[in-house]
Amino acid sequence: MARIKPQALLIQSKKKKGPTRISISTIVTCNLIVVLVVLSLIAAYRHWSHRSITEHEYGSQILEDAETLRELKFELPSYAVLNTSKGLITVELHKDSSPEIVDRFLDLSNKGYFKGMLFHRVVKNFVIEGGEPQRVGTTEDWTSREKTQSQLATSPKHEAFMLGTSKMKHDNQGFQLFITTAPIPDLNDKLIVFGRVIKGEDVVQEIEEVDTDEHFRPKSPIGIINIILKREP
């Protein structure tokens, strides 16, 4: 067997392939990919962290707004002073039992709706009524006394000196006011009570005693000058 000369071995070893080198561009590309992944993770973390904080703050804001609305509702005026041509009548408003009617009454009072409103119908030992006299289905229906009051179911809310309005559908313009001058048990299906007189019962009685015609209309004008809303009596 022929021996390979040392010089030939040297040449042969040089011809063997060495380890593959990684190019600089490949290294740079890999590093960029790693950086992009890290940045994406950081951005995602910041996004969800900010969203969580925002949702928490939003929920807290909703709770604060709800609490504010409750406080505002609590601070709504609880009393109204009817300044009439015969004197002052102070009524306590029933915000819990008739909230929608009270809100409507307060809104109209603030808009000056009741200024100059006349008590156009006065029935002794019954009610005094203010509002639009052309509206039908009010006191005239109730003055037919075919039934005796002892035969009718009574309701504490329809005692004397209660403030109410008709159960007829209210539009955006009209609002009838009634003040009872005696217990009226047969008004249960016709009247929504939303307050009671706590001062000025004598004024109500003075209005009740005015002279009226055969249609229960006062012969001399009696009306509401204005209404003052108060949180304290």
SVG drawing of the C-alpha trace seen along z (x, -y; Angstrom):
<svg xmlns="http://www.w3.org/2000/svg" viewBox="-129 -89 135 91">
<polyline fill="none" stroke="black" stroke-width="0.4" points="0.0,0.0 1.4,-3.3 2.1,-5.8 0.7,-9.3 3.3,-11.9 3.1,-14.5 2.7,-17.3 -0.2,-15.5 -1.9,-15.1 -1.5,-18.8 -3.1,-19.7 -5.9,-17.2 -6.7,-18.6 -7.0,-22.1 -9.6,-20.9 -11.9,-19.6 -14.9,-21.9 -14.9,-23.9 -18.0,-24.8 -20.6,-27.0 -20.4,-30.6 -23.6,-32.6 -23.8,-35.8 -24.1,-39.2 -27.4,-40.0 -28.9,-36.8 -27.8,-37.8 -29.2,-41.3 -32.5,-39.9 -32.9,-37.6 -32.1,-40.3 -34.7,-42.6 -37.3,-39.8 -36.6,-39.4 -36.8,-43.1 -40.1,-43.3 -41.6,-40.4 -40.5,-42.1 -41.9,-45.4 -45.2,-43.8 -45.5,-42.0 -44.8,-45.3 -47.4,-47.2 -50.0,-44.5 -49.3,-44.6 -49.6,-48.4 -52.9,-48.2 -54.6,-45.7 -53.3,-47.4 -54.7,-50.8 -58.0,-49.1 -58.4,-47.6 -57.7,-50.9 -60.1,-52.7 -62.9,-50.1 -62.4,-50.4 -62.5,-54.2 -65.6,-54.1 -67.3,-51.7 -66.4,-54.0 -67.8,-57.0 -71.1,-55.2 -71.4,-54.5 -70.6,-58.1 -73.1,-59.4 -75.8,-57.1 -75.1,-58.3 -75.2,-61.9 -78.6,-61.3 -79.9,-59.7 -78.7,-62.7 -80.3,-65.1 -83.5,-63.3 -83.3,-63.4 -82.7,-67.2 -85.7,-67.9 -88.1,-70.3 -90.4,-68.6 -92.8,-71.5 -94.7,-74.0 -96.2,-77.3 -99.3,-78.3 -99.5,-82.0 -103.2,-82.6 -105.3,-85.8 -106.7,-84.7 -103.4,-83.8 -100.6,-81.2 -101.2,-77.5 -98.2,-75.2 -98.4,-71.6 -96.1,-68.7 -95.4,-66.7 -95.6,-62.9 -92.4,-62.2 -92.3,-58.5 -95.9,-57.5 -96.4,-59.7 -93.0,-60.5 -94.0,-61.0 -96.8,-63.4 -94.6,-65.3 -91.8,-65.6 -94.4,-67.0 -95.7,-69.4 -92.2,-70.6 -91.3,-71.0 -94.5,-73.1 -94.0,-75.2 -90.4,-76.0 -91.7,-77.0 -94.3,-79.3 -97.3,-77.3 -99.4,-77.9 -99.0,-81.7 -102.4,-83.2 -104.2,-79.9 -107.8,-80.4 -109.8,-78.2 -112.6,-77.9 -114.7,-75.4 -115.5,-75.4 -117.8,-72.9 -118.5,-73.3 -117.6,-70.3 -116.0,-68.8 -113.1,-70.2 -111.7,-73.4 -110.3,-73.0 -107.9,-74.9 -106.8,-74.4 -108.5,-74.6 -112.2,-75.1 -113.0,-73.7 -111.7,-70.2 -114.5,-67.7 -114.9,-64.8 -113.8,-66.5 -115.9,-67.8 -119.2,-67.8 -119.0,-64.0 -118.3,-63.8 -121.1,-66.0 -123.8,-63.5 -124.3,-62.1 -126.6,-59.1 -124.5,-57.0 -124.1,-58.0 -120.5,-58.3 -121.1,-55.8 -121.6,-53.1 -118.3,-53.8 -114.8,-52.5 -112.8,-55.2 -109.1,-55.9 -106.9,-57.9 -105.3,-59.6 -108.6,-61.3 -109.0,-63.0 -109.7,-66.7 -106.9,-69.1 -105.2,-66.7 -103.6,-68.0 -104.3,-66.0 -104.8,-65.9 -107.1,-64.2 -106.4,-60.6 -107.3,-61.6 -104.3,-61.3 -102.1,-64.4 -100.8,-65.9 -97.7,-68.1 -99.7,-71.3 -102.5,-70.7 -102.5,-69.9 -105.5,-70.1 -105.1,-70.9 -107.5,-69.8 -107.6,-70.5 -110.2,-68.4 -112.1,-70.3 -113.7,-67.1 -113.1,-63.4 -114.1,-62.3 -114.1,-58.4 -115.6,-58.3 -112.5,-60.0 -110.4,-56.8 -110.8,-56.1 -110.7,-59.7 -108.0,-61.5 -104.2,-61.0 -103.2,-62.5 -99.6,-63.8 -99.5,-66.1 -101.3,-67.4 -101.9,-70.8 -99.8,-71.4 -100.4,-75.1 -103.1,-77.4 -106.1,-75.2 -108.0,-78.4 -107.1,-79.8 -108.6,-76.7 -111.8,-77.1 -112.0,-80.8 -111.8,-79.9 -114.4,-77.2 -116.9,-79.7 -116.9,-82.1 -120.1,-82.7 -120.5,-80.5 -123.1,-80.2 -125.1,-77.1 -122.1,-75.6 -119.9,-76.0 -117.9,-78.8 -116.8,-81.6 -118.5,-84.8 -115.3,-86.7 -111.9,-85.6 -109.7,-83.6 -106.4,-82.3 -102.8,-81.3 -100.4,-84.3 -97.3,-82.0 -95.9,-78.8 -92.7,-78.8 -90.8,-75.5 -89.0,-74.7 -86.9,-71.9 -88.1,-72.8 -91.6,-73.8"/>
</svg>
